[in-house]
Amino acid sequence: MSTAPTNAFEWSDLDERTVDTARVLAMDAVQKVGNGHPGTAMSLAPAAYLIFQRFLRHDPTDPAWVGRDRFVLSPGHTSLTLYTQLYFSGYGLELDDLKAFRVAGSRTPGHPEHGHTAGVETTTGPLGQGIANAVGMAMAARYERGLFDPEAAAGESPFDHTIWAIVSDGDLEEGISAEASSLAGHQKLGNLVALYDDNHISIEGDTETAFSEDVLKRYEAYGWHVQRVTPKANGDVDVEALAGALAAAKAETARPSIIAMRTIIAWPAPDAQNTAKAHGSALGAAEIAATKKVLGFDPEKTFEVSDQVIEHARQVIKRGKAARDQWQQGFDAWRAANPHRAAEFDRIQAGELPEGWKKALPSFPAGKDVATRKASGETLKALGAVIPELWGGSADLAESNLTTIDEDSSFLPEGNPLKSANPFGRTIHFGIREHAMGSTMNGIALHGRTRVYGGTFLVFADYMRPAVRLAALMKLPVTYVWTHDSIGLGEDGPTHQPVEHLASLRAIPGLSMVRPADANETAVAWRTVIERQTSHPGPVGLALTRQNVPTFDREVFASAEGTAKGAYVLAEASTGDPQVILLGTGSEVQLAVQAREALEAEGIATRVVSVPSFEWFQEQDQAYRDSVLPPSVKARVSVEAGIAQGWRELVGDHGRIVSLEHFGASADYKVLFEEFGLTAERVIAEAHNALRSLEAVNR
């Protein structure tokens, strides 16, 4: 199924002209808009063209083809490298799109954006994220093969394909690439090929300013297959040598591969080549004219593309369709031989869930205190038994996060000595690599057809934040299991106690944070997450307790089904007409319940509202929101073991907020809640304050 060259290497004058056209387009596009990154797009043009024309298995007429390889441009600043190849290959971009580079509303934004431009597999720009996404894609490809075709010989399954990535010095300097690359080597991801653009230039000049390690020795230590390609005597890419290296990398199926390719940035610009200025600035009219002369182009023309060049480049459509036809034969044969697996594939591909899956959800009896992390773990195991596409793990905290979906099935490569090791295993061991976990989860989600989750302590969500932000930007269906969600974790102290994290994560547009109050809210939250991943794509973070919390008696309190709406009336005022509303999330809802009992005993009609998710509540229509929080009831008190930010919108101008505006301490959690005023007594006092304040206003 490979489209790699098998005969003597051929590289025609027309191939050379097409590559040079890409260089000219990079210069002209940046010059026209007045900003951008021309240099790397110029020097990478031969490599990108070679990959798209000779190695990448793709059908430009169907960018979502199941059997395609994936291409990841990790240094997203050189987006023209990708846009030009998408234009050449026939993905729907045309010359006018390149002329509109970085212009509002164009299909060619400054960095590649998944879902915005056909052929862009992931949103890149923050360096290191792309290569980590590629590692996740390679993991997903292996897991998917295990779901649908585990017995096939290597290279013989329609689910076998390659993840190709271009990475830069900047990508490899960022720590996330080290984490992800270490994980890839440990996992022996032989379906991953990274081409390292070793151009020795960063914004501050020669990389000798900050980067002098032997990258290939580092990657060899990670367990990668390594190669180096030196340039031709004139400084240009040695395309034949590169083709040989790419073919060797694809043939290496026992390890991921990296090829260090020495390039000269902005080659062959007479004065701009090998300069930091060429990295992120237009070359200028004079330098562009001089470069066009070197390449044999008319210096008076801009965006010069001959019909012959486009006709030649778009022959890849014909080759892609042939590769697809060949793949389809294998896929049809697999379908005929595996009707049950084919039916499962069709279900998963359609985004549907197994019939009756909700019956597996646990129900937790009242009267027994249960930590929401434990309820989550039990729910995950129950769901895992009926949803095979659900998989995940944690950053070496499974014993605390309770994220082990199957103790006897670890996603580990052949040859791993652990008893549970299985190349297609359910439980991912990300290791102590939160940065990489977040980004590889994005890659898994981008690859499609599986549902991934990953766990760590909520305080360490800080390590994941760039990946979480990108997941929200791309609307990816990933789930974060963030446990130890407050000072309630106790003796580990302030370094491990999240205080500002809930508010800061709620500030990310498109991320839904869910903090369930008890075990049954946790089960409903998981069910809702699974249901929403098709209808409301986007990441979800579950914030779960370490300490036990009461399991509310749902014969007395409202059904936990309200969790799906983000907020609901847990306990109604005795009169049905509340004078005060108490709002809480997570472990603090019990404080609101206790406070209600005291207030009702005083004759103050009190409603308790559980607010597991601000974001889900905001999605509801105004009528529902007003039914939960009637505008006429202005005496409101919120309670949460975190900073107050975000609560004012729910409690209103006259409301009171019981919060924690400083770091925690090392002590038993009950001592800390008492010491810091996170108590029912404090909630009661603030309810009185709110009522008195309103009385004063109304006099």
N, C-alpha and C positions, 0 to 999 in steps of 0.2 A: 504493500500500500504506500510505500515511500515514493515521493516525487524527487528524491535526491538523484543527481546525475549518476549513471552507472557506467557510462562509456568515457572515453577520453574527454577531458574538459574542453568546452568550446566557449569562446568569448569573442563576439563579433564586434566590428566597428560600430554597428548599430547599438549593441549593448553599451559600448563606451559612450556613445552619443547620448543615450538615454540617461545614463548616470550623470554626465556633465549637464544635461538639461535640469536634472534635479538640483544640482549645485546652483545653477543660474536662478532657478525658481526660489530657492532659499534666500539668496541675496536680494532678489527683487521684492519678495514678499515683505521682508523685514524693512527694506528701504522705503517701501510704499507707506507702511503704517508708521514708521519712525521709531519702532522699538521691537525687541525680540531677540532671538538667539540664532544667528546665521551660521556661525563657525562650525559647530558640531554637526549640523545638518549637512554642511558641505563635505566634511571629512567622512561622515558615516554613509554618504549616498551609495557608494559601491556595495557596502555590506548589507544595507537595508534592501537594496534592489536584488542582490543575490539571494537573500533569504526569501523574499516575496516571490521571486520568479522561479527559483530552483528547489527550494527546500520546504517551504511552508505548504502544508496540505490544506487548501482552502478553496472555496468557491465564491468569488466576489459577488455573484448574483444572489447568494443566500448567506449573509454573514452569520446567521444563527445555526447553520448546518451542524447537526449533532456530531458528525465525524471529523470536524475540522481540528487542526492544530490550533494552538493559541499563540498569539504574539503579544508580548508585553514590552512597551518602551518605558523602562524605569526612569531614565532622565527626561521627565515630561517637558522640561523647558525646550528641548529640541523637537517639539511637536511637529515641526515641518518635515522631519525625517519620516514620520508616520503619514502625515497628510499627503505628502507627495506620492508615496507608494500606494496609498488608497486611491488617489487620483489616477495614477498610471494603471492600476490593476482593475479599475472599473467598479469601485464600490459605491459610486454615485456622486462623489466629489468631482467637480469640474474646475476648469481654470479660473472661473469667476470666484470660486470658493477660496482659492489660494490668493487671489487679488483682495479678498475680503478678510484676510488673516487678521485676527485680533480686533475685528470691527464688531460692534454691537449687533447681535442677532445672527451672526454668521455661523456656519457649520465648522469653522476652523478657529476655535478659541485659543487663547494663549497656551493653555496646557490641554492635553487630550481629556475629554470628558465622556465617560461611559454613558450610553443611552442618549447621547446628543449627536454623535457622529457614527454612522455605520462603520463597523470594522474596528472600533476602539473597544478593546476588551476590558479596560479598567481605567479609572481616573488616576493619572499620575501627576507628579509635580513635587510634593514633599519627598525629598530624596530618600531612597531606601525602601519606600513603601512598595514600589513596583516589583522589585525582586522578591520581596516577601509575599506579595500577591501571587507571583509565579510559583513559588514553593507551595502555596495553598492549592493552586490549580493542579499541580502535579500530584499532591496528596489526594485531591478529590477525584482525579482521573483513575487513580489506583483503587480507591474505595468503590467508585462506580463500577469498575470492571469486576470487582468482587461481588457486587449486587447482582450483576446481570450475566457475567460470563467467566466465572472463576476458574473453570477447568481448562480453558483454552491455553495452548502453548504461547509462550512469549512472542509477541509480534503478530499473532494470528487472529486476534480478536478484533471485531469492529469497534471495540471500545478502547483499543490501544491508540494513543496519539502522543504527540510531542508538544511540550511547552517551550517556546523559544523566547528568550529575553535579551534585550540589550541593556547593559548596565554601564555606569560611568564611575569615574574616580569618586565623585560626590556620593553616589549610592554606596560605595564600598567603605567610605569613611564613616557614614552614619552607623551607629551601633545596631540599629534594627537589622541591617543586612548581615551582621555577624551572627546574631541570634538565629535568623531565618536560615542562613547558609549552614550553620552548625546543625540545625534540625534536619535540613535536607540531606546532609551527608550521613547523619545518623540513620535516617529513614531509607537511605540508598535509592533515592528517587532518580532512577535511570532514564526517566522520561522528561528530564529537565536539562535544557542547554542554555547557558548564559554566555553571551558575547560581551567581553569587557573592553570598552573603548578606552584604551590606555593612552590618553592624549596629553597627559602631564600638565594640564591647564585647569585652573579654577579661577574664580572671580578675582582673587588676590594675586594672581600671577602663576608662576611655575609651582607645581604641587610640592616641590622641595620645601616650600614654606611650612608644610604641615604633614606631608604624607610620603614616607620613604620606605615603608615595609615591602617585603617581597610578597606580593599578593598571591602568586601561584603557590608559594610554599605554605601560606596560610590556608589556602583552599585544599591543598593536598593533605594538610593536617586535619581538615574537616572531613576528609574522606571523598573528595571530588576527583574526577578525572581532569587533568590539567594539560593544556597545550598553549603554545605561544606562536603567533604569526608576526613576522617582521615585515616592515614595509618594503616596497620596491626602492631601488636606488634613488628615484626622483622624489620619494616621500609619500607617494600615493599607496593605497591599499593594494597588496598583492592578492588579487581576486582568486587566482588559481590556488594559491596556498591556503587562502581562507576557505575555499570550497572543499578542499581536502580535509581541513580541520573540522568543518561543520559535519561532513560525512562521517568522520571518525567519531565525533561526539554523538551523533545520532545512533551509530552502531554500538556505542557503549551503553548497555542497558542495566548494568549492575551498580552504576554510580551516576550521580549528577555530573555534568561536565561544565567546565568554564574554559573559554578561549581568551587569552589576553592578546588583543590586537593593537599594536602600536600605530597610532595615527598622528597626523599633524593637523591641528584644528585650523579650519578655514583654508585648507589646501585647495587650489594652488594660488590663492591671492598673493600677489607679489610682496606686499608690505604687511598685510594683516595676518598672514598665516603664522601660527605658533605664538600668538599674542593673546593676553587676557582680554583685551578690548573686543576681539572677535567673538568671544564667548557670548556677550550679552548686549551688543550694540550693532546698529546698522554699520556697514562697512564704509558708506559714503559713495557718492556718485563716481568720483575719480577712481577709487579702488575697484569698484564694481566694473567700470569700463575696462580697466586694465586687466582684470581677471577674465572678463569675457573675451578679450583679445587672445589671452593665453589659451582659452578653451575653444577658440575658433567660432565665437558667436559675435553677432553684430552689436557693438557697444551702444549703438543708438536705439536698439530695440529693448523692450522690457517684456518679461513673461513670454519669451520666445520658445514655442513648442511646435515642432513640425508634425504634420499629420503622420509622417512615417514613424516618428518616435512613438506616438500614441498607439498607432496600429500595431507596432512591434510589441510594446509593453502589454497591450491588452490581449495578446495571444495567451496570456496566463489564464484568461477566462476559459478558453478551450481546454487547456491542460487541467484546469481545476475541475471542469465538468467531467473530464475523462477519469480523473482520480475519484471523483464522487461516484461515478457509475461503477467503478471497480469496487469501491467501498460498499455501495448499495447491494451489490451481488452478495458480498460477505454478510451484510446485515440481514438480507432476506433469507439467506441460508440459516443464519443464527435464529431468526424469528421462527422459521419452520421447525427447527429442531428443538426449540425451547418455548413452547406456547405459554407456559405458566410465567416464565420470566419475561416474556414479551408483553404479556398482559400487565405485569407489574411495571415494566418500563413505560407502557402507555399511560398507566395511571399516574405515575410520578411525573412524567413529561407534561401531563395535562395539569399538574398542580393539585391533583385530587388526593384525598386521604383515604385510607382503607375503610371499607364499610364497617360500621360499628365500633370504630376506634375509641369513641368517647366512653364506651362501657368499661374500658380498662382503667379509667381515672379512679383513683382511690377516694374514699370518703372517710373523714376522720371524726370519731365520736367525741362528743363534748365531755368535759370533766377531766381530760388528761392534757397537761401542758406539753406542747411540742414546739421545738424550734422550727422556724419556717425553712431553714436550710435542710432540716431533716425531712420535712414534708416535701420539699422540692426533690430531694434525692429519691424518695419513694415514688413520687409522681413520675420522675424521669425513667426509673426502671420499668414502671408499668407501661409508659408510653413506648419505651424502646422495644418491649415485647411485641408490639403490634404495628409499629411504624419503622420499617427497616431502614428508611432513608435518614432517620434521625441518628446523629452520632456526635461525639464530642468528648471533651475531657477538661483538664484544668492545667494550670501552670504549677505543677508539682504540689497541689494542695487538695488532691481528691479526697483525702481523709477528712479534711475540714470543709471543703465545698460540697462534698457528697455528690460528685458528678460522675461517678463510675456507672456507666449504663450497663456494662456487662463485665464482671470481674474475670471471666474466663476468655475474653476476646480483646486483646490489645493490638492496636494498629501499629505493628512493628514489622520490619522486613524479614525475609527469609534469612536464616542464619543467626537471628537474635536468640540468645540462650534462654530467655524467659519462657516459662511454661505456657503463658497465655499469649505468646507472640503469634500473630497472624497477619500476613500482608494486607488482608481485607478486614481487620478487626474493627470493633465498634468504638472502643475507648481510646482516645488520643492522649498520649503523654507528651504535652508540649514542653515539659521541663520548666525550669525557672526562667522563662522567656516571655514575660507578659507582652513586651513590644511585638515580638514575632507572632505570638498567639493571636493578637488582635488583627494583624495584617494577613496572616495565613487564613484566618477565618473569613476575611473578606475575599481572598482568592478562592476558597472553597465555595462560597456563595456565588461568586461570579461565574465559576465553572458550571454551576447549575445542577439541578436534579437531586441535591441532597440538602438536608437541614442541619446546620451545625450550631453547637453551643460551646462556650468556653468559660471556665471559672477561675476566679482568684478572689482575694479579699477586696472589698470595695475601696479601701484606701489605695490599693495598687492599680485601680482604674486610671490613675494618673499616668502610669507607664503606657497604657493602651490608648490614651486620649487621641493622638493623631489618627490612629486607625479607626477609632469610634467615630470621629468627625467625618472621615471619608466614607465610612459605612452609611452614615446619615445622608451625606451628600449624594451617594449613589443609590440610596433607598434599598440597601441590601438586607435580606431576611436572616440576620444573625442574632443570636441570643446570648447575652452575657449573664452568667450566674455569679453575682457579686455578693459574697457573704460577709459576715462580721460587720454589719452595716452601721454600727454606732459605737458610742462609748460602752454599750452593752457587752462588748467583748471583754471588758474588764481589765485583768491584771497585765496584759501585754502593753498597756500604756498608750500615751499620746501618739507615738510613731505609727501605731497600728489602728488608731481610732479615727474613723472618718468624721469630720465635722462639717466641712464646706463642700464635700463631694456631691451630695444629693443636689444641692442648689446649682453647682457648676455643671453637672451633667444635664440637669433639666434645662440649662441655658443653651444646649446644643439643639438647633432646629432639626426636627426629623427624628430625634431619639426619644423613645418612650421609656420613662423610668416607672417601674412598678414596685411598690413596697407593700406587700400584703401584711395584714394584721394577724392572721392566724393560719393554721394548716389548710383549712378549706378555701380561704381566699387564695392561698398559694396554688392549690390544684386548679382552681378556676383561672388563675392567672396563666398557668402553663397551657391550659386548654385554649385560652384566648390567643396567646402568642402563636400557637400552632395554627389556629384558624385564620389569624390575620396575615400570615406570611404570604398568602396568595392575594387576598383582597386589599390589604393595607401594608404593602411592603415597606420595610424600614427596620432598623435595629431596635431591640428592646433590651433594657437592663433590668434584671430582677435583683432588688436589694433585700437580702435575707438575714435573719437574726442568727447569731450564735446561741444566745440564751433561749431557754424555753419561754413560750408565751401561752396564755390561755387559749384553748379551743372553744370558741363561743358556742353556746347551745342554740342551734338554729331553730329550735321550737320556740325559743324566747326572743331571739334576735332575728333580724331579717336574713333572708337567704344570701349566701356568699355569691350568688349569681350576679349581684350588683357590681362585683369586681370588674366585670367586663365593660362596664360603663365608666370606670375610672373613679367614681364616687357614688355613694348611695347612703340612704338613711339606714343605719344599723339599728338604732334604737329610737323610737318616736317619743315625743313628749307625751306625758300622760293625758294631757287635754287634747292632743292632736294639733294644738296651736302653740308652737314653741315661743317662749320669751327669749331664750338663748340657744345658740347652736354651738356645740363643741365638735371640732374637727381634728382628726389625727391620722397618722399613717403608721404602719408597722407596729412595733412593740409599744408605741405610745397610745394606741387606740384604747388599750385596757385602762389607761389613766383617765381618758375621757369617759369611759363607761363607769368607773368608780366615782368620778366627779358628778356624773349625772345622778347617781343614786342619792348622793348627799344633797344636791340642789333640789331634786324632786321632793326630798324629805322636808326641805325648807318651804315647799310650796312654789318653787320656780320651775315652770314647765320647760324641760330641757330635751333637746334633740341631739343625738350623737350621729355624726356623719363620718364614715370611714372613707378616706381618700387615698386609695392605693396608687392612683396614677393621675397626675395633673393633666397629662397630655390626652389620655383617653377621655377624661371628663370634658376637656375643651372640645373634643370632637362631637359631643352630643348636641342636640338642638337646644335652643334657648329655653323652650318649654320644660324640657327635662331638667336642665340646670337650675331653673327657677323653682322647680318642684323640690329639689334637694336643698337649695339655698335660697329661700324666698327673699326677694329684695326688701320686703317689709321688715324682716328680722335682722336688725343691724347689730345686735349684741352677739358677737361671735368670738370664740376663742380657739386658736389652733395650738396644737402641741406636737412637737417633733424634736428628736434629739439631734439637732443640727442647726445651722444658722437660719435666721428668719427669712432670708432672701427668697422671694417667690410666694410667700404666704399672704402678703398684703392684698394681693388681687382677690383672694378668696375670703379673707375676713373683713375687708372693707376698711374705710377710714376710721370707723368707730370700734373696730375689733381689737383684740389683744392677741399677742403672739408669745407663747411659751417656747423658748428656743435655747440654744447653746451658742454663745458668741465668742467662745474661746476654746483652746485645746483641752483635751481630757487629762487623765492622770492614771497612774497605775494603782488599781484597787479593785476590790470586788464590785461588780456592776451595780449591785443594789446600793452600795455605799455611794457610788458616783452619782447615781440618779438622785439620791436624797441630797447629797452635798450640793449638786448643781441646780437644784430646784425643779427637777423634772418629776413632779409628783402630782397626785390628784389634788392635794391641798393647794398647790400653786394654781392649778387649773380653776379650782373653785374660787380662789381669791381673785383671779383675773376675770372670771365671769361676773363677780360682784362689781369689780371696777368698771367693766364694760356697761353694765346696767346703770350704775350710778352716773357714768359719763353721759349716757343717753338721757337720763332724767334731767340732768343739768342743762343739756342742750334744749330739751323740750319745755323747760319752765318758761 
